[in-house]
Every structure is written in C-alpha cells, then in structure tokens.
C-alpha cells in the first residue's frame, strides 16, 4: 500500500461517558443475572421435589423399580 493511498479517519471529539452510568449499568446487569440464577435454582428445586411419587423422598421410585426388576 502506497503512502498516498492512505486516508486518515476523521478525528471527532466525543465527551467521555459518565462514570456513574457505567456503574449503574453494571449493577443492573449483575442484578438481572443474579435474579435469573435464583429463579433457575428455585425452578430446579421445585422440579426435583415434585417429580417423585408423592412419598417425599427423592429417588425412591427409581429404587423401587430396580428392586422389582431384580426379583
């Protein structure tokens, strides 16, 4: 590339963005992610607790099936 082919991009003065806007954007994004994680954990716990046969013990239905299959 020859030096006469180079075109310098225009220099535009832009005021620096406010620091507090960046801080609040970080807080909002982090809060949203934490809230999403809490909801995901609550849904997973609800699914685990209510996926059984009503006995209240997690995994008892699978243990009964294995015992009945081995007989």
N, CA, C and O atoms as a GROMACS GRO file, in nm:
protein
  284
    1UNK      N    1   0.085  -0.117   0.000
    1UNK     CA    2   0.000   0.000   0.000
    1UNK      C    3   0.090   0.123   0.000
    1UNK      O    4   0.177   0.138   0.086
    2UNK      N    5   0.068   0.208  -0.094
    2UNK     CA    6   0.148   0.330  -0.105
    2UNK      C    7   0.099   0.434  -0.005
    2UNK      O    8  -0.017   0.432   0.036
    3UNK      N    9   0.188   0.522   0.032
    3UNK     CA   10   0.153   0.621   0.133
    3UNK      C   11   0.048   0.720   0.082
    3UNK      O   12  -0.026   0.778   0.162
    4UNK      N   13   0.039   0.739  -0.048
    4UNK     CA   14  -0.062   0.831  -0.099
    4UNK      C   15  -0.202   0.770  -0.102
    4UNK      O   16  -0.300   0.841  -0.122
    5UNK      N   17  -0.213   0.637  -0.080
    5UNK     CA   18  -0.344   0.570  -0.078
    5UNK      C   19  -0.409   0.577   0.060
    5UNK      O   20  -0.529   0.552   0.073
    6UNK      N   21  -0.332   0.609   0.162
    6UNK     CA   22  -0.385   0.609   0.299
    6UNK      C   23  -0.471   0.733   0.323
    6UNK      O   24  -0.430   0.846   0.294
    7UNK      N   25  -0.590   0.709   0.376
    7UNK     CA   26  -0.679   0.820   0.412
    7UNK      C   27  -0.700   0.812   0.563
    7UNK      O   28  -0.751   0.713   0.615
    8UNK      N   29  -0.662   0.917   0.632
    8UNK     CA   30  -0.675   0.920   0.777
    8UNK      C   31  -0.822   0.939   0.815
    8UNK      O   32  -0.890   1.024   0.760
    9UNK      N   33  -0.869   0.859   0.909
    9UNK     CA   34  -1.008   0.875   0.951
    9UNK      C   35  -1.027   1.010   1.021
    9UNK      O   36  -0.933   1.062   1.083
   10UNK      N   37  -1.145   1.066   1.012
   10UNK     CA   38  -1.168   1.196   1.075
   10UNK      C   39  -1.161   1.185   1.227
   10UNK      O   40  -1.203   1.085   1.285
   11UNK      N   41  -1.108   1.287   1.290
   11UNK     CA   42  -1.099   1.291   1.435
   11UNK      C   43  -1.219   1.369   1.485
   11UNK      O   44  -1.238   1.486   1.451
   12UNK      N   45  -1.300   1.301   1.566
   12UNK     CA   46  -1.420   1.363   1.619
   12UNK      C   47  -1.407   1.366   1.770
   12UNK      O   48  -1.383   1.264   1.834
   13UNK      N   49  -1.424   1.483   1.826
   13UNK     CA   50  -1.415   1.496   1.971
   13UNK      C   51  -1.546   1.450   2.034
   13UNK      O   52  -1.653   1.504   2.005
   14UNK      N   53  -1.537   1.349   2.122
   14UNK     CA   54  -1.654   1.297   2.192
   14UNK      C   55  -1.627   1.310   2.340
   14UNK      O   56  -1.520   1.274   2.389
   15UNK      N   57  -1.725   1.362   2.409
   15UNK     CA   58  -1.711   1.375   2.554
   15UNK      C   59  -1.714   1.237   2.617
   15UNK      O   60  -1.792   1.151   2.577
   16UNK      N   61  -1.628   1.217   2.716
   16UNK     CA   62  -1.622   1.088   2.784
   16UNK      C   63  -1.754   1.058   2.853
   16UNK      O   64  -1.819   1.147   2.908
   17UNK      N   65  -1.793   0.932   2.849
   17UNK     CA   66  -1.919   0.892   2.912
   17UNK      C   67  -1.906   0.902   3.063
   17UNK      O   68  -1.797   0.891   3.119
   18UNK      N   69  -2.018   0.922   3.126
   18UNK     CA   70  -2.022   0.940   3.270
   18UNK      C   71  -1.988   0.810   3.341
   18UNK      O   72  -2.030   0.702   3.299
   19UNK      N   73  -1.911   0.820   3.449
   19UNK     CA   74  -1.872   0.703   3.527
   19UNK      C   75  -1.992   0.639   3.598
   19UNK      O   76  -2.001   0.517   3.607
   20UNK      N   77  -2.084   0.721   3.647
   20UNK     CA   78  -2.196   0.667   3.722
   20UNK      C   79  -2.291   0.589   3.632
   20UNK      O   80  -2.359   0.497   3.679
   21UNK      N   81  -2.297   0.624   3.504
   21UNK     CA   82  -2.381   0.546   3.410
   21UNK      C   83  -2.324   0.405   3.395
   21UNK      O   84  -2.400   0.308   3.392
   22UNK      N   85  -2.192   0.394   3.387
   22UNK     CA   86  -2.130   0.263   3.375
   22UNK      C   87  -2.150   0.181   3.502
   22UNK      O   88  -2.173   0.060   3.496
   23UNK      N   89  -2.141   0.248   3.618
   23UNK     CA   90  -2.161   0.177   3.745
   23UNK      C   91  -2.303   0.124   3.755
   23UNK      O   92  -2.324   0.008   3.793
   24UNK      N   93  -2.401   0.206   3.722
   24UNK     CA   94  -2.541   0.161   3.730
   24UNK      C   95  -2.573   0.056   3.625
   24UNK      O   96  -2.652  -0.035   3.651
   25UNK      N   97  -2.514   0.065   3.507
   25UNK     CA   98  -2.534  -0.038   3.404
   25UNK      C   99  -2.480  -0.171   3.455
   25UNK      O  100  -2.544  -0.275   3.436
   26UNK      N  101  -2.363  -0.170   3.519
   26UNK     CA  102  -2.305  -0.292   3.576
   26UNK      C  103  -2.395  -0.347   3.685
   26UNK      O  104  -2.419  -0.468   3.688
   27UNK      N  105  -2.446  -0.262   3.773
   27UNK     CA  106  -2.533  -0.308   3.882
   27UNK      C  107  -2.661  -0.370   3.827
   27UNK      O  108  -2.706  -0.473   3.878
   28UNK      N  109  -2.720  -0.309   3.727
   28UNK     CA  110  -2.846  -0.361   3.669
   28UNK      C  111  -2.822  -0.496   3.602
   28UNK      O  112  -2.901  -0.588   3.618
   29UNK      N  113  -2.714  -0.506   3.526
   29UNK     CA  114  -2.685  -0.633   3.457
   29UNK      C  115  -2.653  -0.742   3.558
   29UNK      O  116  -2.702  -0.854   3.544
   30UNK      N  117  -2.572  -0.711   3.659
   30UNK     CA  118  -2.538  -0.811   3.760
   30UNK      C  119  -2.662  -0.852   3.839
   30UNK      O  120  -2.681  -0.970   3.868
   31UNK      N  121  -2.746  -0.757   3.874
   31UNK     CA  122  -2.870  -0.788   3.947
   31UNK      C  123  -2.962  -0.875   3.866
   31UNK      O  124  -3.024  -0.967   3.919
   32UNK      N  125  -2.972  -0.847   3.737
   32UNK     CA  126  -3.057  -0.928   3.649
   32UNK      C  127  -3.004  -1.071   3.639
   32UNK      O  128  -3.081  -1.167   3.643
   33UNK      N  129  -2.873  -1.085   3.625
   33UNK     CA  130  -2.814  -1.219   3.617
   33UNK      C  131  -2.834  -1.296   3.748
   33UNK      O  132  -2.865  -1.415   3.746
   34UNK      N  133  -2.816  -1.229   3.862
   34UNK     CA  134  -2.835  -1.297   3.990
   34UNK      C  135  -2.982  -1.336   4.010
   34UNK      O  136  -3.011  -1.445   4.060
   35UNK      N  137  -3.073  -1.248   3.972
   35UNK     CA  138  -3.214  -1.280   3.983
   35UNK      C  139  -3.250  -1.399   3.894
   35UNK      O  140  -3.326  -1.487   3.935
   36UNK      N  141  -3.196  -1.402   3.773
   36UNK     CA  142  -3.219  -1.516   3.684
   36UNK      C  143  -3.164  -1.645   3.740
   36UNK      O  144  -3.226  -1.750   3.726
   37UNK      N  145  -3.048  -1.638   3.805
   37UNK     CA  146  -2.989  -1.756   3.866
   37UNK      C  147  -3.074  -1.805   3.982
   37UNK      O  148  -3.093  -1.926   3.998
   38UNK      N  149  -3.126  -1.714   4.062
   38UNK     CA  150  -3.213  -1.752   4.174
   38UNK      C  151  -3.340  -1.818   4.123
   38UNK      O  152  -3.384  -1.919   4.179
   39UNK      N  153  -3.400  -1.763   4.018
   39UNK     CA  154  -3.522  -1.823   3.961
   39UNK      C  155  -3.491  -1.961   3.904
   39UNK      O  156  -3.570  -2.054   3.921
   40UNK      N  157  -3.378  -1.975   3.837
   40UNK     CA  158  -3.340  -2.104   3.780
   40UNK      C  159  -3.319  -2.209   3.890
   40UNK      O  160  -3.362  -2.323   3.875
   41UNK      N  161  -3.254  -2.172   3.999
   41UNK     CA  162  -3.233  -2.265   4.110
   41UNK      C  163  -3.367  -2.301   4.175
   41UNK      O  164  -3.388  -2.417   4.211
   42UNK      N  165  -3.456  -2.203   4.190
   42UNK     CA  166  -3.587  -2.231   4.250
   42UNK      C  167  -3.669  -2.326   4.162
   42UNK      O  168  -3.734  -2.416   4.213
   43UNK      N  169  -3.665  -2.305   4.031
   43UNK     CA  170  -3.738  -2.395   3.941
   43UNK      C  171  -3.679  -2.536   3.943
   43UNK      O  172  -3.754  -2.634   3.940
   44UNK      N  173  -3.548  -2.546   3.947
   44UNK     CA  174  -3.484  -2.678   3.953
   44UNK      C  175  -3.520  -2.749   4.084
   44UNK      O  176  -3.549  -2.869   4.083
   45UNK      N  177  -3.518  -2.677   4.196
   45UNK     CA  178  -3.553  -2.737   4.324
   45UNK      C  179  -3.699  -2.781   4.325
   45UNK      O  180  -3.733  -2.887   4.377
   46UNK      N  181  -3.786  -2.699   4.267
   46UNK     CA  182  -3.928  -2.735   4.260
   46UNK      C  183  -3.948  -2.861   4.177
   46UNK      O  184  -4.027  -2.948   4.212
   47UNK      N  185  -3.876  -2.869   4.066
   47UNK     CA  186  -3.887  -2.987   3.980
   47UNK      C  187  -3.836  -3.112   4.051
   47UNK      O  188  -3.896  -3.219   4.039
   48UNK      N  189  -3.726  -3.100   4.124
   48UNK     CA  190  -3.669  -3.216   4.193
   48UNK      C  191  -3.763  -3.263   4.303
   48UNK      O  192  -3.785  -3.383   4.320
   49UNK      N  193  -3.819  -3.169   4.379
   49UNK     CA  194  -3.905  -3.205   4.491
   49UNK      C  195  -4.036  -3.265   4.443
   49UNK      O  196  -4.087  -3.358   4.506
   50UNK      N  197  -4.093  -3.214   4.335
   50UNK     CA  198  -4.225  -3.258   4.291
   50UNK      C  199  -4.222  -3.362   4.179
   50UNK      O  200  -4.325  -3.390   4.118
   51UNK      N  201  -4.107  -3.420   4.151
   51UNK     CA  202  -4.100  -3.518   4.042
   51UNK      C  203  -4.116  -3.661   4.092
   51UNK      O  204  -4.116  -3.753   4.011
   52UNK      N  205  -4.128  -3.681   4.221
   52UNK     CA  206  -4.139  -3.817   4.276
   52UNK      C  207  -4.280  -3.870   4.272
   52UNK      O  208  -4.367  -3.817   4.204
   53UNK      N  209  -4.300  -3.976   4.347
   53UNK     CA  210  -4.431  -4.040   4.354
   53UNK      C  211  -4.515  -3.991   4.471
   53UNK      O  212  -4.617  -4.051   4.502
   54UNK      N  213  -4.475  -3.885   4.535
   54UNK     CA  214  -4.550  -3.829   4.645
   54UNK      C  215  -4.502  -3.877   4.780
   54UNK      O  216  -4.558  -3.837   4.883
   55UNK      N  217  -4.400  -3.962   4.784
   55UNK     CA  218  -4.351  -4.013   4.911
   55UNK      C  219  -4.263  -3.912   4.983
   55UNK      O  220  -4.240  -3.926   5.103
   56UNK      N  221  -4.215  -3.812   4.914
   56UNK     CA  222  -4.131  -3.710   4.974
   56UNK      C  223  -3.983  -3.742   4.969
   56UNK      O  224  -3.901  -3.654   4.997
   57UNK      N  225  -3.947  -3.861   4.934
   57UNK     CA  226  -3.807  -3.900   4.925
   57UNK      C  227  -3.765  -3.897   4.778
   57UNK      O  228  -3.829  -3.958   4.693
   58UNK      N  229  -3.660  -3.827   4.751
   58UNK     CA  230  -3.612  -3.815   4.614
   58UNK      C  231  -3.546  -3.946   4.572
   58UNK      O  232  -3.460  -3.998   4.642
   59UNK      N  233  -3.586  -3.998   4.459
   59UNK     CA  234  -3.525  -4.118   4.405
   59UNK      C  235  -3.583  -4.249   4.453
   59UNK      O  236  -3.533  -4.354   4.414
   60UNK      N  237  -3.686  -4.246   4.535
   60UNK     CA  238  -3.742  -4.371   4.586
   60UNK      C  239  -3.813  -4.450   4.476
   60UNK      O  240  -3.813  -4.574   4.479
   61UNK      N  241  -3.873  -4.382   4.381
   61UNK     CA  242  -3.943  -4.452   4.273
   61UNK      C  243  -3.843  -4.532   4.190
   61UNK      O  244  -3.872  -4.645   4.150
   62UNK      N  245  -3.728  -4.476   4.162
   62UNK     CA  246  -3.627  -4.547   4.085
   62UNK      C  247  -3.574  -4.666   4.164
   62UNK      O  248  -3.547  -4.771   4.106
   63UNK      N  249  -3.559  -4.652   4.296
   63UNK     CA  250  -3.510  -4.764   4.378
   63UNK      C  251  -3.612  -4.878   4.379
   63UNK      O  252  -3.575  -4.995   4.373
   64UNK      N  253  -3.741  -4.844   4.385
   64UNK     CA  254  -3.844  -4.947   4.381
   64UNK      C  255  -3.845  -5.020   4.248
   64UNK      O  256  -3.863  -5.142   4.244
   65UNK      N  257  -3.824  -4.946   4.138
   65UNK     CA  258  -3.822  -5.010   4.008
   65UNK      C  259  -3.703  -5.104   3.996
   65UNK      O  260  -3.716  -5.212   3.938
   66UNK      N  261  -3.590  -5.066   4.049
   66UNK     CA  262  -3.472  -5.153   4.044
   66UNK      C  263  -3.493  -5.278   4.130
   66UNK      O  264  -3.455  -5.388   4.090
   67UNK      N  265  -3.553  -5.262   4.245
   67UNK     CA  266  -3.580  -5.378   4.330
   67UNK      C  267  -3.679  -5.473   4.267
   67UNK      O  268  -3.661  -5.595   4.273
   68UNK      N  269  -3.784  -5.419   4.205
   68UNK     CA  270  -3.884  -5.506   4.143
   68UNK      C  271  -3.827  -5.573   4.017
   68UNK      O  272  -3.869  -5.684   3.984
   69UNK      N  273  -3.737  -5.510   3.948
   69UNK     CA  274  -3.678  -5.568   3.828
   69UNK      C  275  -3.579  -5.678   3.863
   69UNK      O  276  -3.559  -5.770   3.784
   70UNK      N  277  -3.517  -5.669   3.982
   70UNK     CA  278  -3.416  -5.768   4.019
   70UNK      C  279  -3.478  -5.895   4.075
   70UNK      O  280  -3.408  -5.995   4.092
   71UNK      N  281  -3.606  -5.895   4.104
   71UNK     CA  282  -3.671  -6.013   4.162
   71UNK      C  283  -3.711  -6.112   4.058
   71UNK      O  284  -3.767  -6.216   4.090
   0.00000   0.00000   0.00000
